[in-house]
Structures are given as C-alpha cells and as structure tokens.
Amino acid sequence: MKKTLYVAITATLLASIVYLYSGKYPMGADVPHNKLTYWLLETLRERSIATAAKDIQVPPLDSPDLLLTGGADYNDMCATCHLQPGTTKSDLSVGLYPAPPNLSSTLDEHGHNHASDGDSNPDQAARRQFWIIKHGIKASGMPAWGPTHDDQRIWAMVAFLQALPELSVDQYQILTARDSSGVNSHH
C-alpha cells in the first residue's frame, strides 16, 4: 500500500513538472483559467487577504475630508479599472484577467461577493479594502499603493469606497473634482 501511494505521488509530481515545463498552459489574459485553477487561485487569494487583514484597526471613516480626498484619488488612480457610476467597462477593465470588480456597484452586482470571508461586516470589508489598496494583489494588475501613499491617504480611499456604490453620476463628479493644483476643489 505504501509503495503504491509513493509511486502515485511520484508519478503525479513528475507529470506536473513535465506539464509545467511544456509551456502548454495558456497564460494569455484573453483565455480564462480552467475551473480548478480559477478556484484554487481565488481561494488562495481570498484566504490570504482575510488572514492578513483580520487584525487591522479601522479608524472612523465618516469624515467628509476623507471622502473628498479618497474620491479624488479614486478617480485618478482606480476608476480606469474599477469604473465610476454610469460606466460598465473601460478599455483597460475589458482587457484585464481576472476582470477587476466594478466598485461603483454593490458586492452582489460586481460578482465578487466576499460575504463568506466576513465582508458583510463593514469593518471587515474596510480592513480588506485597506489591505488590498496598501499591498496590491500579485498577477492581477492591482498595484500596491503602500509604497507611495501613507495609511491616512489609503483610509481616505477606503472611506470613499464605502460610499461609492450609492453615489449618482453627479455626486461622483462633485466628490472627485480636483482644482488645477491637484487639490480636491472642495478643500
């Protein structure tokens, strides 16, 4: 029995190595992963983020200044991929795989429901968003903004993300406007 198990494990390992080096797996962003690979990667990502973000302390996010600062940053750095109210796609969002979620829609609407990881809890959702913005996600197109943005500025983006699904096109325009100096025009 032990010998059969050893042979099976060795054969599986060797077949995996041969497949890995064969170059046969399609890596183009225009070809989706097979269901098993997609499930493995999604599960790995979600569990990793949930574990890494679980102890982050969420500050009060109800300050209008946070909303204004975060809105202007979202419009400049995020809207091309994650969209804004009234849009359903951009040239960049269509070409990325996995597709970035439309953050101007609700969790259920954008197809990335993380409720099983506690995202139905507002603080857990905020922790998750903060961690993703700060650290990025490997091989997804999501950059790590932590090296260039302090925690306060990242929390401002999180505060804006909390409000984004409820914003109209006009409200979005008001909250994301910057003047010619790059400062939110409402400061």
Backbone torsions as a table, in degrees:
resi	resn	phi	psi	omega
1	MET	NA	-46.7	179.9
2	LYS	-62.9	-40.5	-178.6
3	LYS	-65.0	-41.0	178.9
4	THR	-63.5	-42.9	178.2
5	LEU	-63.8	-43.2	178.9
6	TYR	-61.6	-45.0	179.3
7	VAL	-63.3	-42.6	-179.5
8	ALA	-64.1	-43.8	179.0
9	ILE	-64.6	-44.7	179.4
10	THR	-62.7	-44.1	179.3
11	ALA	-63.4	-41.6	178.6
12	THR	-64.5	-43.0	178.3
13	LEU	-62.6	-46.3	179.6
14	LEU	-64.1	-42.2	178.4
15	ALA	-62.9	-38.8	178.6
16	SER	-64.7	-41.7	179.4
17	ILE	-66.0	-43.1	177.6
18	VAL	-60.6	-44.9	179.5
19	TYR	-63.9	-42.5	179.6
20	LEU	-57.8	-46.8	-177.5
21	TYR	-80.7	-11.3	-179.6
22	SER	-70.7	-24.9	-177.9
23	GLY	74.6	16.9	-175.9
24	LYS	-82.8	-17.1	-178.9
25	TYR	-73.5	128.4	-178.3
26	PRO	-73.2	116.8	-177.9
27	MET	-99.9	-3.4	179.3
28	GLY	-64.5	141.4	179.9
29	ALA	-69.4	-9.7	179.0
30	ASP	-93.9	4.9	176.1
31	VAL	-123.4	112.8	-178.6
32	PRO	-63.4	154.4	172.8
33	HIS	-64.7	156.8	171.7
34	ASN	-69.7	165.4	-173.1
35	LYS	-59.5	-41.0	-179.3
36	LEU	-65.6	-47.9	179.7
37	THR	-61.0	-44.0	179.7
38	TYR	-61.0	-46.1	179.7
39	TRP	-61.3	-45.3	-179.9
40	LEU	-60.6	-47.1	-179.0
41	LEU	-66.7	-42.5	178.4
42	GLU	-63.5	-43.7	179.9
43	THR	-64.4	-45.1	178.1
44	LEU	-59.3	-47.6	-179.5
45	ARG	-61.5	-51.1	-175.6
46	GLU	-65.0	-41.5	178.5
47	ARG	-67.9	-39.2	178.8
48	SER	-63.1	-46.5	-179.7
49	ILE	-64.9	-44.7	-179.2
50	ALA	-60.1	-41.9	-179.9
51	THR	-68.4	-45.1	-177.8
52	ALA	-68.3	-31.1	-174.2
53	ALA	-93.4	-8.9	-168.7
54	LYS	-60.9	-28.4	-176.3
55	ASP	-104.6	8.8	179.1
56	ILE	-69.7	131.7	179.0
57	GLN	-86.0	121.9	-178.0
58	VAL	-88.9	121.7	177.0
59	PRO	-78.8	169.9	173.5
60	PRO	-60.0	131.6	-175.6
61	LEU	-113.3	15.6	-173.5
62	ASP	-97.1	12.5	179.7
63	SER	-77.0	130.1	175.8
64	PRO	-58.6	-34.0	178.5
65	ASP	-63.3	-39.7	176.4
66	LEU	-61.7	-44.3	-178.6
67	LEU	-61.1	-43.9	-179.5
68	LEU	-68.6	-44.3	178.6
69	THR	-64.4	-46.0	-179.4
70	GLY	-65.9	-35.7	179.9
71	GLY	-64.5	-45.3	179.5
72	ALA	-64.2	-42.1	177.8
73	ASP	-65.0	-42.6	178.8
74	TYR	-58.2	-46.5	-178.0
75	ASN	-61.4	-40.6	-178.4
76	ASP	-75.9	-38.0	-168.9
77	MET	-109.8	-19.8	-169.3
78	CYS	-120.9	-31.7	-169.9
79	ALA	-62.1	-27.8	179.8
80	THR	-60.7	-37.5	178.8
81	CYS	-95.2	-45.4	-171.2
82	HIS	-95.2	0.6	170.4
83	LEU	69.1	174.9	179.9
84	GLN	-135.3	164.8	-179.5
85	PRO	-52.8	137.3	178.8
86	GLY	91.0	-5.9	177.7
87	THR	-116.3	150.0	179.4
88	THR	-119.1	-12.4	178.2
89	LYS	-165.1	161.5	172.2
90	SER	-137.1	166.2	177.9
91	ASP	-55.8	-39.7	-179.0
92	LEU	-72.7	-43.9	-177.2
93	SER	-64.7	-32.3	179.9
94	VAL	-70.4	-34.8	-175.5
95	GLY	-86.3	-9.1	-178.9
96	LEU	-86.5	142.0	172.7
97	TYR	-138.0	126.2	-1.4
98	PRO	-67.4	152.7	-178.4
99	ALA	-64.6	134.0	177.2
100	PRO	-69.0	143.4	178.8
101	PRO	-68.0	146.4	174.0
102	ASN	-79.8	99.5	-174.5
103	LEU	-75.6	-6.5	175.0
104	SER	-83.9	-2.7	175.7
105	SER	-109.7	169.8	179.9
106	THR	-73.1	165.9	178.4
107	LEU	-53.9	-46.6	-179.2
108	ASP	-63.0	-39.4	-177.0
109	GLU	-70.4	-35.8	-176.4
110	HIS	-87.5	2.6	171.2
111	GLY	77.9	10.7	177.5
112	HIS	-122.1	70.5	-177.5
113	ASN	-84.7	114.9	-177.1
114	HIS	-105.8	23.8	-177.3
115	ALA	-58.7	-30.9	179.3
116	SER	-66.5	-19.7	177.5
117	ASP	-99.4	13.8	176.8
118	GLY	92.1	8.8	-177.7
119	ASP	-67.8	-13.7	176.0
120	SER	-71.3	-17.4	173.7
121	ASN	-84.3	119.2	-176.3
122	PRO	-55.5	-38.7	179.1
123	ASP	-66.2	-40.1	179.0
124	GLN	-66.5	-38.9	176.7
125	ALA	-61.6	-42.7	179.1
126	ALA	-65.1	-42.2	177.8
127	ARG	-59.0	-46.3	-179.0
128	ARG	-61.4	-47.6	-179.5
129	GLN	-62.6	-44.1	178.8
130	PHE	-58.8	-48.3	-177.5
131	TRP	-62.0	-44.5	-178.6
132	ILE	-64.3	-44.7	179.5
133	ILE	-63.1	-43.7	-176.6
134	LYS	-69.5	-43.0	-171.5
135	HIS	-104.9	-15.5	-177.8
136	GLY	70.6	-177.3	178.6
137	ILE	-134.8	122.0	-178.9
138	LYS	-56.7	142.8	173.1
139	ALA	53.5	33.1	179.4
140	SER	-126.7	-11.7	-173.8
141	GLY	91.3	-7.1	-179.9
142	MET	-85.9	109.9	-178.1
143	PRO	-76.0	160.4	172.4
144	ALA	-88.0	114.1	180.0
145	TRP	-88.2	-7.0	-179.5
146	GLY	-58.6	-38.2	179.6
147	PRO	-64.8	-21.5	-176.8
148	THR	-118.2	-4.6	-177.6
149	HIS	-132.8	132.0	178.6
150	ASP	-75.1	168.0	-176.6
151	ASP	-59.0	-37.7	179.7
152	GLN	-59.7	-43.8	-179.6
153	ARG	-68.3	-36.7	177.1
154	ILE	-66.7	-41.4	177.0
155	TRP	-62.6	-32.4	176.9
156	ALA	-63.5	-39.9	176.5
157	MET	-65.1	-39.4	177.3
158	VAL	-62.0	-43.9	178.6
159	ALA	-58.4	-42.0	178.2
160	PHE	-65.8	-42.0	179.5
161	LEU	-60.2	-33.7	178.7
162	GLN	-62.8	-34.6	-177.5
163	ALA	-91.1	-24.0	-171.0
164	LEU	-51.2	-46.8	-177.0
165	PRO	-62.1	-18.4	-179.1
166	GLU	-96.4	-4.3	-174.5
167	LEU	-82.6	141.3	171.5
168	SER	-81.3	170.6	177.2
169	VAL	-58.6	-44.4	-179.6
170	ASP	-65.5	-44.1	178.3
171	GLN	-61.2	-41.3	178.4
172	TYR	-59.0	-46.7	-179.2
173	GLN	-60.2	-41.3	179.8
174	ILE	-65.8	-45.4	-175.5
175	LEU	-74.8	-17.0	-176.1
176	THR	-108.2	1.3	-176.8
177	ALA	-70.6	138.2	172.7
178	ARG	-120.3	150.1	174.6
179	ASP	-84.4	-177.7	-175.2
180	SER	-64.1	-19.7	179.1
181	SER	-86.0	-3.6	179.1
182	GLY	92.9	2.5	179.8
183	VAL	-94.2	144.3	177.0
184	ASN	-56.1	131.1	-172.5
185	SER	-66.8	-6.4	-179.5
186	HIS	-98.1	1.5	178.3
187	HIS	-83.8	NA	NA
